[in-house]
């Protein structure tokens, strides 16, 4: 797990293998980041979605942690 301030410069290292290297990002913005005149901080990725079928396989605790992540049918 990595916890960092989204305002810091960061990058990953290249994956030189044939195996994918999955990485999940969950972004939490404090309310004061959304004050008028401040640009919202968020990842430069498409909005993440979880498949409902995958979500249903998770434990109750995992579901609680991921309850606010958008889900799609399937």
Secondary structure, DSSP 4 states (H G I P E B T S, - for coil): -----TTS--------SSS-----------GGGGSTTSPPP--SSPPP-EEHHHHHTS-HHHHHHTTTS-EE--
